Amino acid sequence: MSQPIVDVSVNNAREVLDASMDKLVLFQFWSARSEGCKQLSPILERIVQQYPQQLLLARVDCDNEPDLAMQFGVQSLPTVMMIKQGRPVDGFAGVETEQAIREKLAAYLPKPEDDLLAQAEALLATADYAGAYPLLKDALTLAPQRTEIKLWLADTAVNLGQLPQAESLLAEIKLADQDALYKSVLAKIALAKEAADTPEIKALEARLTAEPDNAELKEKLAVQYQAVQRSEDALAVLFSILQHDLNFGSSKKLYLDILAALPKGDAVASLYRRKLYSLLY
């Protein structure tokens, strides 16, 4: 049925029930003589019109369709029966608040974070990790208790080279939720760490230990860090250069390029952007 609100009679009752195979049908049994029905109707209409793909309001005028009301066992007005796949799943008699009704419907309606997840999933399918990252981050803000969002965000963070953040997210996963995806992300972190510790980086780190104030070495090390997506390490090294000389070599440009490459909403980018502003202003 294309309309979110329909009037039900014995002639179309079967068609309305069939519609419950695809969406939740709210059978509203009402009468123009009932003050409670007059209070409830606008609430139901408002809710259903917000979710036309998921909800159908089926209005039964009990004055005109007493036999239909009797078949459903209605004993008082207003009465609302929630039908899914041809079977009652919930309902109530009398007037309920809008909040109470929405709470009953919550299990059957899309959650705000689900839309963000769907968008992120489409981007991840094309390996657009930078585009998916802020969507997953926003989804986790909306539903911080959802383990699967943490895992998807951790996996995305690994692909963006944000290993500390990925490890932090995994640390929040309880033992009972450490499933195959958890183990996969954990393995990716281990591999990424191994790949990120190149011979060139080790050599530069050793030289820098002997010459801790050598800004040229620091800049070379930052370039190597960024080459293996160790953005946070690269920014830390570059910031130590800029603290002493804002115009040394290409450090400021490299610093800004790394910030620009990090995904929108990235905590590391926000931190080092503030650090740079503190130096400039």
N, C-alpha and C positions, 0 to 999 in steps of 0.2 A: 504493500500500500504506500502510495507516494505521499499522502498527507499525514502529518503527525497526530492529528485529532480526527476521529471518525465517530459518527453516531451509529450505535449497534441496534439491530433488530433481529428477529428470528430469521430473516432472509439472508443476512450477511454475517451472522455469528460464526459460522464455520470458517469463512474466509478470514475473519479476524483472528480466530484461534490458530489458523495455519500461519498467520504472520508471526506468531510467537516462536516459530522455529528460527527466525532470523533476528528478532529483537524482543525486548521485554515489553509485554502488553500490560498496561494498567487499566483494568476494567473498573470504571467508576460508576457505581450505582447511585443514582441521584433522583431528586424530585424538586420541582420548582417550588413546592410548598415547604421545603426544608431549609431553615436558616443556616444550618450547618453545611448543607450542600452549597449554598451561595457563598459561604466563606472559603470552602475548600476548592471550588472550581478554578478560580483565578490562580491559585498556587500551583495546582497540577498543570494547568495550561502553560504557565510561565516556565516550569521545569521542563516539560516535554518539548516545548519549542526551542529550548537550548540544545537538546540532544535528539534531533529528528532522525538520525541514523540508528540510534540505539533504543529509542522509546516510542511507543505508540499509545496514545490515550484513547481508550474505547469507552465512550459514554453511553450508558444504558439509562434511558428515561423510564423509571419504574412505573410511572403513571400510565405510560403508553405500552410498556412491555412487561406487565406483571408476570407473565408466564416465564419469561427469560430470567427475571430476578428469582423466581421460585426454583428454577432449574439449578441456579448457582447457589441456592441455599441462603440467600440474603435475608437477614432478620431485622436489620436496622439500617437507617440512612443517616449520613452517607456511609457507604462501604466501598473500599478499594481492594481489589484482588490483583496481585501481581502474578502474571502467567508467563512462564518461559518454557518453550518447547512443549506446549500443550499441557503443562502441569503447574499448579499453584506453587509458588516459591516463597511468598510472603504476602502481607496485606495488613489492613487495619480497618477498624470501624470507628466512626466518629471523626471529629476534626483534629488533625495533627498539625504541628507547626511545620513551616517550610524546612527548618533545619532537621527536624526528626525524619521527615520524608526523604530528604537528601541522604541522610545517614542510612536509611533502609535501601536506597538505590545505589549507594556507593559501590557495592560489589559488581554492579552491572554496567557501570559507566566508565568511560576512559578517564584515567587519572592525568593531571596536567603533565607529569613527567613522562607519560607514555608517548605523547606526541613528540617530545624532545628526543626520546630514545629512537623513535621511528626515523626521525630526520638524521640522527647520528648513524644509525644502522646503514642508511642509504649511502652516506659519505664514506663509512668504513669499507663498504663493498667496493669502492673505487680507490681505497687506500688514502683517502683524504683525511689523515689523522688530525691535521691542524684545524680543519673545519669541524670535525666531530668533537674535538676536545671541549670547546666552550659549551656545546650542547649537553654533553655528558656531565660537565661540571655543574651546570644549572639544574640538571635533572637530579643530581645528588643533593643539591641544596634543598630541593623540593621534597625529596624522599631519602633522608640520610640513613634510614634504617634498611634500605634495600641493598642487600649484599651484591646482587648481580650488577648493579650500577657501579659500585666500587670496583668490581673486577674489570668491567669494561673500561672504566676510566684508567685503571692501573695499566691495562694492556695498551691503551692508547698512549699513555704517558711513556711507556717503555719504547714504543715506536717513534716517539718524539725525542728520545734520549733523556727524558726526565726520570732517571732511575731513583733518586731519593724520594720523589713524590710517590712513585709506584710502590716502593718498599714501605712507605708510610701507610698507604692505603691497604696493602696486604696485611700489615701488622694489626689492622682493625678487624680482620676476618676471623671469626671464631672457628674453633677446631671442627665443629659439626658442619660448617659451611665451606670447608676447604676441599672443594670438588675438583673435577678435571680441569676446569678453566683456571682455578687458583694455581694448580700445579703447573699448568702451561705458562702462566705469567711469571711464576717463580723461576721456571727454567729459562725463560727469555731474559730475565734480569741477570741470571748467572752468565749466560752467553754474552749479553751486552757488556757486562763488566769485563769479561775476559777480552773481548774484542776492543774495548775502549782503553786497555792498558798496553799500548803499542811500544815497541822498542824505542821509537823516536821520543815518545813521551817519557819513558823511564830515563833515557839519557839526559833529556833536558831537565827533568826533576832532580837528577843527581848533580848536574852542573849548577842548578839554582840553589841547591843546598849549600854548595861551596861558595856561591856568589849571590847571597839573598837580596842584594840591592841592585842587581843587574837588570835594568828595565828592558834591555834588548832581548835578553833571555826570556824574561816574563812574557813579552809580546809574542815571541816564537812559540812558547809553550801554550799560550792562549789560542793561537791559530791551530795548533795540533789538537788541543782539547775540543775545539769547535768542530774539527774535521771528523771526530768520532762522536759528535752530539753530546759532549759533556759541557753543555751550555753554562750550567751554574759554576763549574770550576773555571771555565774561561772568563766569565764575568767577574769572578772573585779576583783572579789574577790581574785582569785589566783594571779593575777598580783600584787595586793597590798601586798601579802605575799612575792613574789619574789623580790619586790623592796627593802625589808629589809633583806631577807635571801634567796639566790638562792638555798640553799640546805635544806630548811626546809621540813621535812617529805617527803611526796609523791607529793608535790605541783607541782614541775617542770614536773614530769611524767604525772600527771593528766592534766596539762596545755597542754602538747604536744599531749596527747591522744585526747583531745577535738578538738584541731586544726586539727588533722588527720581525725577526724570523720566528720568534716564540709565539705560540698560539694565543689567541685572545683570552684574557682571563687567567693567564698563567701566573701563579703566585711568585715564581722566581723573577719573572719579568717585572712584576709590580714592585717587588723589593728593590731590585737594582735600578729601576727607573727612579724610585724615591731617593736612593743613594746618590745617583748622579745629580738630581735636582738640588740635593743638599750641598753639593760642591759648587754648582753653577750659581745658586742663589743664596 
